[in-house]
């Protein structure tokens, strides 16, 4: 609450313009300095009134994990032989699909896609991202180096999204090679999202 400097009920004489001005000045100062502590937990402020009405989060997707050639178990160390690599299809094939769920009239922004390449053979694996069956512009990653990271973003991180999704859209990850018999191990895709807070 704003504490007003002039208590009109305590004035026995004439209430002056200066008295009004003092109270309005205090009220204006209080309203322009509202902070989180001034709002009740059940205030239900519309998120469109917030300066940054988005919730950021990240999603990590394993592209290929290393494996033992004979044991069939997961091998989290650097693969030492070709049998520890996963052989990829000649053309990119569907690896992963996720449906976007968000509130009615909600929006989810893909702000960054980052691929870490662990180990590969001498050929070039390829990863592609699709929205609703259409290749996202710039979302073809040719993995040309070991222990390397490739990033797709549009200028300023978190402010200029790679792609915009609404409820019911879906994102697909395709994995294969760029025309040669590629092999790959220990590689991850990280998707950075931000979602508009719901009303």
Secondary structure, 3 states (H helix, E strand, C coil): CCCCCCCHHHCCCCCCHHHHHHHHHHHHHHHCCCCHHHCCCCCCCCHHHCCCCEEEEEEEEEEECCECCCCCCECCCCCCCHHHCEECCCCCEEEEEEECCCCCCCCEEEEEEEEEECEECCCCEEEEEEECCEEEEEEEEEECCCCEEEEECCCCCCCCCCEEECCCCEEEEEEEECCCCCEEECEEEEEEEEEECCC
